[in-house]
Amino acid sequence: MRLTFRNKNKILLSFALLLNVSGCGNAKTETGAQKNAQNSNASEPALINYGVVKAYPHDTTAFTEGFLVHEGKLYESTGSPADLTQTKSLIGVVDLATGKMDVKVELDRNKYFGEGIAILKDRLYQLTYLSKVGFVYDVNTFKRTGEFTFKSKEGWGMTTDGTHLIMSDGTSKITYLNPTTFKVERTIAVHDQNGQVENINELEYIKGFLYANVYTTNTILKIDPSSGKIIGKLDLTSLEQDAKSKKPDALELNGIAYDSTAGKVYVTGKLWPNIYEIKFSY
């Protein structure tokens, strides 16, 4: 390679800088390494510590798909896999003292698989899994008052920010729907420093952030709804281990409910023997 005068000067300057750094010892090199490590860590979602406040009983036939608190009552929706004949697609109010559900809605398991639910104003909304249809009920009487269709191939989790219905579909996409027209108003892609994160499942909206279960994992993600960026993670492996120690055929974590009045958070899983009240920094 032919070196021009300018290139020679660059090489000499670089060599002089290298000598200067070497002559100053390891202090600068270590500081640079620490800075790089800090920058790398800053891009990773923070691990959110939590504590268990109390464990409550849970119906071990409940294949949990939706979980929420409304006006002090804990609501649960369930699905009905064909190979688990004991399961039903239900919506009901759960008694924390007994774990029993006061059933308000039951879908024909031969036609529909119940998924996530949300309550907005005087309406309760329910997704179904593969039917591409959702149902609307009067929240006081549980009478079905309407239905809607959605564009996503599947229906998974649902919550609300007080204005929109917010749904997941098992991909990295979260969709905001108009609660009256059911038109898509915006979508976000859930992502971390490595790219998009798939299998976003049951959702909850807590103090301006979305929290999402990740299907088949013990992880709940804290998501910035303005960008879809994951800014925190809860690892609830210890709760799954406790559930499976009591009921070996308990399945994955799924269900997070926030009582905004009492400031409490409840989590559970499919066929789990317990509902856990947990405490963490929102």
Backbone torsions as a table, in degrees:
resi	resn	phi	psi	omega
1	MET	NA	135.8	178.8
2	ARG	-84.4	129.7	-179.7
3	LEU	-99.5	125.1	173.7
4	THR	-81.7	170.4	178.9
5	PHE	-60.4	-39.5	-179.5
6	ARG	-66.2	-40.9	-179.9
7	ASN	-66.4	-37.8	177.8
8	LYS	-61.9	-42.9	179.5
9	ASN	-62.2	-38.3	178.8
10	LYS	-63.5	-41.6	-179.4
11	ILE	-65.4	-44.3	179.6
12	LEU	-63.1	-40.4	179.7
13	LEU	-65.4	-43.2	179.0
14	SER	-61.8	-40.8	-179.6
15	PHE	-64.7	-40.1	-179.9
16	ALA	-65.2	-39.6	178.5
17	LEU	-65.7	-38.4	178.8
18	LEU	-63.1	-42.8	177.9
19	LEU	-62.6	-39.4	-178.6
20	ASN	-63.7	-43.7	178.7
21	VAL	-65.6	-42.8	-179.4
22	SER	-63.5	-36.2	-176.8
23	GLY	-73.1	-15.3	-178.1
24	CYS	-90.9	4.6	178.8
25	GLY	84.8	-162.2	-174.5
26	ASN	-90.7	-6.0	-172.7
27	ALA	-58.7	-49.5	-178.0
28	LYS	-66.6	-40.9	-179.5
29	THR	-61.0	-43.5	-179.6
30	GLU	-67.6	-38.1	178.8
31	THR	-63.7	-42.0	177.8
32	GLY	-62.5	-41.8	179.3
33	ALA	-64.8	-40.4	178.8
34	GLN	-64.3	-39.6	-179.9
35	LYS	-64.5	-41.9	178.3
36	ASN	-62.8	-40.5	179.7
37	ALA	-65.0	-40.3	179.2
38	GLN	-64.8	-41.5	178.8
39	ASN	-63.4	-39.1	179.3
40	SER	-66.0	-44.8	-179.4
41	ASN	-66.2	-33.6	-177.8
42	ALA	-63.9	-26.1	-178.9
43	SER	-83.8	-10.2	-179.6
44	GLU	-92.5	142.1	176.7
45	PRO	-59.9	140.1	-179.6
46	ALA	-73.6	142.7	174.4
47	LEU	-79.8	123.7	-177.3
48	ILE	-94.6	120.0	177.5
49	ASN	-77.7	149.0	-179.5
50	TYR	-144.6	163.4	174.2
51	GLY	-131.4	152.5	177.9
52	VAL	-92.5	122.2	179.9
53	VAL	-85.2	-45.1	-176.7
54	LYS	-163.4	150.7	173.9
55	ALA	-111.0	135.1	179.1
56	TYR	-118.4	158.5	177.2
57	PRO	-70.0	153.5	179.4
58	HIS	-141.1	142.6	179.4
59	ASP	-65.3	117.3	-175.8
60	THR	-77.8	1.1	171.6
61	THR	-98.9	-0.8	-176.2
62	ALA	-84.3	112.9	177.3
63	PHE	-89.3	82.5	-166.5
64	THR	-62.7	127.6	177.2
65	GLU	-123.7	-28.0	179.0
66	GLY	-139.5	149.3	-174.4
67	PHE	-154.8	126.5	178.8
68	LEU	-160.5	161.4	173.3
69	VAL	-115.6	132.1	177.5
70	HIS	-137.6	120.8	-179.6
71	GLU	50.3	45.1	174.9
72	GLY	81.5	-2.8	179.6
73	LYS	-105.5	139.6	179.8
74	LEU	-93.9	119.9	179.7
75	TYR	-106.1	144.6	177.2
76	GLU	-136.5	140.8	170.7
77	SER	-119.4	147.0	-174.8
78	THR	-131.1	159.1	176.1
79	GLY	-109.5	177.7	-173.2
80	SER	-142.4	77.4	176.9
81	PRO	-58.9	141.6	-176.6
82	ALA	-60.4	-33.3	-177.0
83	ASP	-83.5	-5.0	176.5
84	LEU	-114.4	84.9	-171.1
85	THR	-66.8	-16.7	179.3
86	GLN	-79.1	-10.4	-175.9
87	THR	-89.0	155.1	177.3
88	LYS	-139.0	155.0	175.4
89	SER	-91.9	100.1	-171.5
90	LEU	-126.0	159.7	163.3
91	ILE	-129.2	132.9	179.5
92	GLY	-160.7	175.3	177.9
93	VAL	-101.9	128.1	-174.5
94	VAL	-95.9	132.2	173.3
95	ASP	-86.7	112.3	-177.2
96	LEU	-63.5	-26.5	-178.3
97	ALA	-71.1	-32.9	-176.0
98	THR	-116.1	-20.4	-175.3
99	GLY	82.7	-4.1	-177.5
100	LYS	-78.6	145.5	-179.8
101	MET	-101.3	130.5	170.3
102	ASP	-86.0	100.2	-171.4
103	VAL	-70.7	129.7	179.2
104	LYS	-111.7	-29.8	-177.8
105	VAL	-139.4	138.0	171.1
106	GLU	-135.1	127.4	177.0
107	LEU	-91.4	152.9	174.1
108	ASP	-68.6	110.7	-175.3
109	ARG	-65.3	-15.0	176.6
110	ASN	-80.8	-14.3	-179.1
111	LYS	-113.6	-36.9	-171.1
112	TYR	-134.7	150.7	174.7
113	PHE	-119.0	111.6	-176.6
114	GLY	-67.3	142.3	179.7
115	GLU	-129.5	-142.0	-172.2
116	GLY	-67.9	158.1	178.5
117	ILE	-132.0	158.2	173.6
118	ALA	-149.0	148.9	175.4
119	ILE	-118.6	125.1	179.4
120	LEU	-135.2	119.5	-175.5
121	LYS	57.4	-120.4	-175.3
122	ASP	-104.5	20.2	-177.7
123	ARG	-122.7	143.5	172.4
124	LEU	-111.1	127.6	-177.8
125	TYR	-110.7	141.8	-179.1
126	GLN	-134.3	133.0	173.1
127	LEU	-92.3	156.7	168.0
128	THR	-119.1	162.2	-168.8
129	TYR	-73.0	-66.3	-172.9
130	LEU	-111.8	-3.7	-173.4
131	SER	-81.8	-11.3	-178.7
132	LYS	59.7	31.4	179.4
133	VAL	-136.6	149.2	174.3
134	GLY	-127.7	161.2	-177.7
135	PHE	-120.9	151.8	179.5
136	VAL	-121.1	134.0	-178.8
137	TYR	-128.6	152.9	168.2
138	ASP	-71.1	125.3	-173.0
139	VAL	-69.0	-18.6	-179.3
140	ASN	-91.2	-38.6	-177.1
141	THR	-103.9	-18.2	-176.4
142	PHE	65.2	17.3	173.1
143	LYS	-74.5	133.6	179.1
144	ARG	-70.8	126.2	-176.9
145	THR	-113.1	-6.5	179.6
146	GLY	177.7	178.9	174.5
147	GLU	-148.0	165.2	-178.1
148	PHE	-147.0	160.8	175.3
149	THR	-113.3	159.4	177.4
150	PHE	-137.6	156.9	-173.0
151	LYS	-80.3	-25.9	-179.0
152	SER	-59.7	147.4	-179.3
153	LYS	-63.7	-34.4	-178.8
154	GLU	-134.3	155.9	172.8
155	GLY	-109.2	131.9	-179.2
156	TRP	-124.6	-96.3	-175.5
157	GLY	-97.8	162.2	178.7
158	MET	-151.2	145.1	172.8
159	THR	-152.8	-172.4	177.6
160	THR	-145.4	149.2	173.9
161	ASP	-100.2	11.9	-177.5
162	GLY	94.4	-11.5	178.8
163	THR	-124.1	-46.5	-176.8
164	HIS	-110.0	160.5	160.5
165	LEU	-88.8	135.0	-176.4
166	ILE	-122.2	121.4	-174.4
167	MET	-127.6	152.9	172.6
168	SER	-113.2	162.4	-177.7
169	ASP	-136.3	18.3	178.0
170	GLY	89.5	-4.3	175.5
171	THR	-102.0	-156.8	174.4
172	SER	-89.4	-3.2	-172.8
173	LYS	-88.3	136.2	170.2
174	ILE	-118.9	130.7	-172.5
175	THR	-115.5	133.7	176.6
176	TYR	-99.9	122.4	-178.7
177	LEU	-111.2	145.5	170.3
178	ASN	-71.5	127.0	-174.3
179	PRO	-72.4	-9.0	178.7
180	THR	-102.7	-47.3	-177.9
181	THR	-95.5	-19.2	-177.9
182	PHE	64.9	18.4	174.3
183	LYS	-77.5	149.1	178.6
184	VAL	-72.7	124.9	179.6
185	GLU	-101.6	-28.7	173.9
186	ARG	-168.9	160.9	174.2
187	THR	-134.4	152.7	172.5
188	ILE	-130.7	153.6	176.4
189	ALA	-108.1	120.7	-179.9
190	VAL	-72.5	129.3	-175.6
191	HIS	-151.6	156.0	171.1
192	ASP	-123.1	-161.6	-175.8
193	GLN	-67.3	-15.4	-178.8
194	ASN	-101.0	-3.8	-179.9
195	GLY	125.4	-163.1	-175.8
196	GLN	-71.4	145.0	-178.9
197	VAL	-111.8	121.6	-176.0
198	GLU	-89.2	178.5	174.3
199	ASN	63.7	33.8	175.2
200	ILE	-69.4	127.0	-170.7
201	ASN	-120.0	-123.6	-174.5
202	GLU	-60.8	140.0	-172.2
203	LEU	-121.4	152.7	170.6
204	GLU	-146.6	145.8	179.3
205	TYR	-109.5	117.8	-176.0
206	ILE	-130.3	113.1	174.4
207	LYS	47.2	51.0	173.5
208	GLY	88.4	0.3	179.5
209	PHE	-125.4	151.2	173.6
210	LEU	-91.9	136.7	172.8
211	TYR	-117.1	134.0	-173.4
212	ALA	-137.1	132.4	169.1
213	ASN	-73.6	143.9	174.6
214	VAL	-106.1	118.4	-173.3
215	TYR	-52.6	134.1	179.4
216	THR	71.6	5.3	179.1
217	THR	-116.7	173.5	175.5
218	ASN	-100.6	21.4	-172.4
219	THR	-104.5	136.3	166.7
220	ILE	-115.2	128.9	-178.2
221	LEU	-97.6	142.9	169.7
222	LYS	-102.5	121.7	-169.3
223	ILE	-121.0	135.1	172.8
224	ASP	-77.4	112.3	-175.4
225	PRO	-68.8	-15.1	179.5
226	SER	-77.3	-23.5	-174.9
227	SER	-130.9	-20.1	-174.5
228	GLY	86.7	0.8	-178.3
229	LYS	-73.6	135.2	176.0
230	ILE	-80.4	121.8	-177.3
231	ILE	-112.8	-5.0	178.3
232	GLY	-163.8	160.6	179.1
233	LYS	-140.9	140.5	168.8
234	LEU	-109.6	129.4	176.2
235	ASP	-103.6	106.8	-175.6
236	LEU	-102.1	32.1	-179.9
237	THR	-56.5	-39.3	-178.0
238	SER	-62.7	-32.3	178.9
239	LEU	-72.6	-40.2	176.4
240	GLU	-62.1	-41.6	179.2
241	GLN	-62.5	-40.4	178.0
242	ASP	-65.3	-43.1	180.0
243	ALA	-62.0	-44.3	-177.3
244	LYS	-74.1	-22.8	175.3
245	SER	-69.0	-26.1	179.2
246	LYS	-94.3	-30.5	-178.7
247	LYS	-144.7	94.4	-172.8
248	PRO	-56.7	-26.9	-179.4
249	ASP	-91.9	11.8	173.0
250	ALA	-59.7	143.0	-175.7
251	LEU	-103.0	-149.7	-170.0
252	GLU	-77.4	155.7	171.0
253	LEU	-55.5	131.9	172.7
254	ASN	-167.6	111.5	178.6
255	GLY	137.5	117.4	175.4
256	ILE	-140.8	124.7	-175.8
257	ALA	-128.1	134.3	-177.3
258	TYR	-115.4	123.4	173.9
259	ASP	-94.9	98.7	-174.1
260	SER	-68.5	-26.3	-179.9
261	THR	-74.9	-46.8	-178.6
262	ALA	-88.5	-11.9	-178.7
263	GLY	69.7	35.4	-177.9
264	LYS	-115.0	149.6	176.5
265	VAL	-123.7	132.6	178.4
266	TYR	-118.8	140.6	176.0
267	VAL	-133.2	155.0	175.6
268	THR	-156.3	-169.3	179.6
269	GLY	-148.9	173.2	-178.7
270	LYS	-69.9	121.4	-179.9
271	LEU	67.7	18.3	-179.9
272	TRP	-73.8	148.0	177.5
273	PRO	-82.7	-8.0	-176.9
274	ASN	-136.4	151.7	162.8
275	ILE	-105.6	134.9	-178.0
276	TYR	-113.7	129.9	169.0
277	GLU	-88.3	121.4	-178.4
278	ILE	-119.4	158.4	-180.0
279	LYS	-128.6	131.9	177.4
280	PHE	-156.6	167.5	179.8
281	SER	-80.6	118.4	-178.5
282	TYR	-68.1	NA	NA
